[in-house]
Amino acid sequence: MSENRPLNNAEARAALDWYRAVGVDFAVGEEPVDRFAASAAPSRARPAPVAEAAAARPVAAAPAPIAISLTADPTETTALAAGARTLDELRAVMEAYDGCLLKKRATQLVFADGNPEAEIMLVGEGPGEQEDLQGKPFVGRAGQLLDRMLGSIGLDRSKVYIANMVPWRPPGNRDPTPEEMALCTPFLLRQVELVAPKFLVTLGNVPTKSLFRTENGITRMRGQWRDLTVGSHTMRALATLHPAYLLRTPASKALAWRDMLSLKQAIEGERA
């Protein structure tokens, strides 16, 4: 076992980088607490038996149960999103909104990228570390792969519009919780309405389940076209694999390639 010594500067920076990567980015106290010293402290005197302690004090009334809501109420974000008449107004509303805890941990809002007048909209899950730092979706390794996927069928970011189900980075790049999804989904749906694309492509499990309103996973849903209605706008929608998943499982790139070809065929059919 290594000796218990202070970390040097390089080791301290590496530890902080690791903490940030796994989502440990909130302090829980003003001063550090040595938990090892606390666990090694001598135990206190044995408390009196429960029966004796109960007899020595008056009986108090049981506290009232605390009501805890396990489901977020999206009423506020639904109203805020509906009131935005343009994408700029929607962005301003989201910048000012403080009701989602994800915002308190994120560096900044990751609103969207690409062409707001594009016929094709892509929806991912949530920002990663690089997206959080740069304020744009899909700019890390997964974003570079997405750019290559689009380029393989003659598209680039000037011809598509890209957003995420949640606009703030979940700690450690975890999936958004149901509560976070409930609060953020009205913002994304309003983005879809305002962009009004002809084709919508969901990237990965989270946006596919949410927008297609299905319990089926992405491996069962990918490659399927559906008519999808958001508010007053109806479009054709296709589910495909998330680029981050393709980086982990390169053998699945062939499936994503089929989906890209299907998207290209649909676009060409629309223009014919």
Residue pairs with C-beta under 8 A, 6 or more apart in sequence:
7 15
19 25
20 129
21 129
21 172
22 171
22 172
23 105
23 170
23 171
23 172
23 174
24 171
25 105
25 171
26 105
47 53
48 56
70 179
71 178
71 179
71 182
72 178
72 179
72 180
72 182
72 183
73 182
74 182
74 183
74 185
74 186
76 99
77 97
77 99
77 183
77 184
77 186
77 187
78 186
80 93
80 97
80 186
80 187
81 90
81 93
81 186
81 187
81 189
81 190
82 186
82 190
83 89
83 93
84 90
84 92
84 93
84 190
84 194
86 194
87 112
87 116
87 191
87 194
87 195
90 187
90 190
90 191
90 194
91 109
91 111
93 187
94 109
94 111
94 167
94 187
95 109
97 103
98 104
99 183
100 166
100 168
100 180
100 183
100 184
101 180
102 166
102 168
102 169
102 170
102 176
102 180
102 184
103 109
103 168
105 168
105 169
105 171
106 127
106 132
106 168
106 169
107 132
107 133
107 135
107 169
108 132
108 135
109 135
109 167
109 168
110 127
110 131
110 132
110 135
110 136
110 137
110 164
110 167
110 168
110 169
111 135
111 163
111 167
112 137
112 161
112 162
112 163
112 191
113 136
113 137
113 138
113 139
113 157
113 161
113 162
114 157
114 158
114 159
114 160
114 161
114 162
115 157
115 158
115 159
115 160
115 161
116 161
116 194
116 195
117 195
118 159
118 160
118 161
118 195
118 197
119 197
119 198
119 199
119 267
119 270
120 155
120 159
120 160
120 161
120 197
120 198
120 199
120 200
120 201
120 263
120 267
121 160
121 161
121 162
121 163
121 192
121 195
121 197
121 199
121 200
121 201
122 146
122 160
122 161
122 162
122 163
122 200
122 201
122 202
122 203
123 162
123 163
123 164
123 165
123 188
123 192
123 200
123 201
123 202
123 203
123 207
123 211
124 137
124 138
124 162
124 163
124 164
124 165
124 203
124 204
124 207
124 242
125 164
125 165
125 166
125 175
125 176
125 203
125 204
125 205
125 206
125 207
125 242
126 164
126 165
126 166
126 167
126 168
126 169
126 170
126 173
126 175
126 176
126 206
127 137
127 164
127 166
127 167
127 168
127 169
128 140
128 142
128 169
128 173
128 244
129 140
129 169
129 173
130 139
130 140
130 143
131 137
131 138
131 139
131 140
131 143
131 169
132 168
132 169
137 143
137 162
137 163
137 164
138 146
138 147
138 162
138 243
141 244
141 247
142 242
142 243
142 244
142 247
143 243
145 243
145 246
145 247
146 162
146 203
146 243
147 156
147 157
149 243
149 256
149 260
150 156
150 157
150 159
150 160
150 260
152 257
152 260
153 260
153 261
153 263
153 264
153 267
154 264
161 195
161 197
163 188
163 191
164 188
164 207
165 176
165 181
165 184
165 185
165 188
165 206
165 207
165 210
166 176
166 180
166 181
166 184
167 184
167 187
168 184
170 176
170 180
175 205
175 206
176 184
176 206
181 206
181 210
185 210
189 230
189 231
190 231
192 200
192 230
192 231
192 233
193 230
193 231
193 232
193 233
196 233
196 235
197 235
198 235
198 236
198 270
199 235
199 236
199 237
199 238
199 263
199 266
199 267
199 270
200 211
200 228
200 235
200 236
200 237
200 238
201 237
201 238
201 239
201 240
201 263
202 208
202 211
202 212
202 237
202 238
202 239
202 240
203 240
203 241
203 242
203 243
204 218
204 241
204 242
204 244
204 245
205 217
205 218
205 242
208 214
208 218
208 221
208 222
208 239
209 215
209 216
209 217
211 228
211 230
211 237
212 221
212 226
212 228
212 237
212 239
214 221
218 239
218 241
218 242
218 245
221 239
222 239
222 240
222 241
222 255
222 256
222 259
223 238
223 239
223 240
223 255
223 258
223 259
223 262
224 238
224 239
225 236
225 237
225 238
225 262
225 266
226 236
226 237
226 238
227 234
227 235
227 236
227 237
228 234
228 235
228 236
228 237
236 266
238 259
238 262
238 263
238 266
239 259
240 255
240 256
240 259
240 260
241 252
241 255
241 256
241 259
245 252
246 252
246 253
246 256
